[in-house]
Amino acid sequence: MWVYSAHTDHLGIGVPINGDSIYNGAADDASGVAALLVLAQAFKSLPRPPARSILLLATTAEEKGLLGADYFAEFPTVPRNSLVADLNMDGASVFYAFDEVVALGGPSSSLDSLVTQAASLLGMRLIPDPQPEQLGFVRNDEYSFVRRGVPAISLGEGFHAKDPQVDGKKLSDDYVRLHYHAPSDDMSQHFDFDASVEFMQINFLVGYDVAQAPQRPTWNMNDFFGNTFGHR
């Protein structure tokens, strides 16, 4: 069982900012939930279903501490040993078309090679996490699976935009500074849905490869997460 996950919640009603108390969470993470639905449609439209089952998981209470994902990973609706890997989508790419892919958690497992392969097919390249100090891998829903010994990744864009006139790093920083966990994370922002299409394409390809492979993804040798949790 291959799992795609995204969280449905945001902060809800909170302290008003500029008179607005509704924390919409358009990018974080309504965009990821939208990607989940599009991927469901894409797999459903295949002339032949993949060899391995795919589970689409929309979690809640991520913003409260990964509670929904943690509950599912502890009490899954399928046998836990049937869960081969998780690809979590904590925000689909919505700001600029990109040609670099970041796989949080990728270096820990064989999923990294599948991301490299999928990126190459799309004319992209896989790069290391440009912000490792943010510890993104352990802050998102995928970490609930990792703690149960299930390899997991979360894909995102690098800062290099396809359009040379677009400063991807500035757009990303501006979102964090102005809109992240704020009421203004809504549909009034400028979203580039071509970027979202790219995001869903690479997520689809990675998931399809896992679903077709006879072997389940494995932890890389001497990986910290594999050594710590892989025996569970």
Secondary structure as GFF3:
##gff-version 3
##sequence-region A 1 232
A	DSSP	beta_strand	2	7	.	.	.	ID=ss1
A	DSSP	beta_strand	12	17	.	.	.	ID=ss2
A	DSSP	beta_strand	20	23	.	.	.	ID=ss3
A	DSSP	pi_helix	26	30	.	.	.	ID=ss4
A	DSSP	alpha_helix	31	44	.	.	.	ID=ss5
A	DSSP	beta_strand	54	59	.	.	.	ID=ss6
A	DSSP	alpha_helix	67	74	.	.	.	ID=ss7
A	DSSP	three_ten_helix	80	82	.	.	.	ID=ss8
A	DSSP	beta_strand	85	88	.	.	.	ID=ss9
A	DSSP	beta_strand	100	104	.	.	.	ID=ss10
A	DSSP	three_ten_helix	106	108	.	.	.	ID=ss11
A	DSSP	alpha_helix	111	121	.	.	.	ID=ss12
A	DSSP	beta_strand	125	127	.	.	.	ID=ss13
A	DSSP	three_ten_helix	132	134	.	.	.	ID=ss14
A	DSSP	three_ten_helix	136	138	.	.	.	ID=ss15
A	DSSP	alpha_helix	142	146	.	.	.	ID=ss16
A	DSSP	beta_strand	152	157	.	.	.	ID=ss17
A	DSSP	alpha_helix	168	178	.	.	.	ID=ss18
A	DSSP	alpha_helix	193	212	.	.	.	ID=ss19
A	DSSP	alpha_helix	224	229	.	.	.	ID=ss20
###
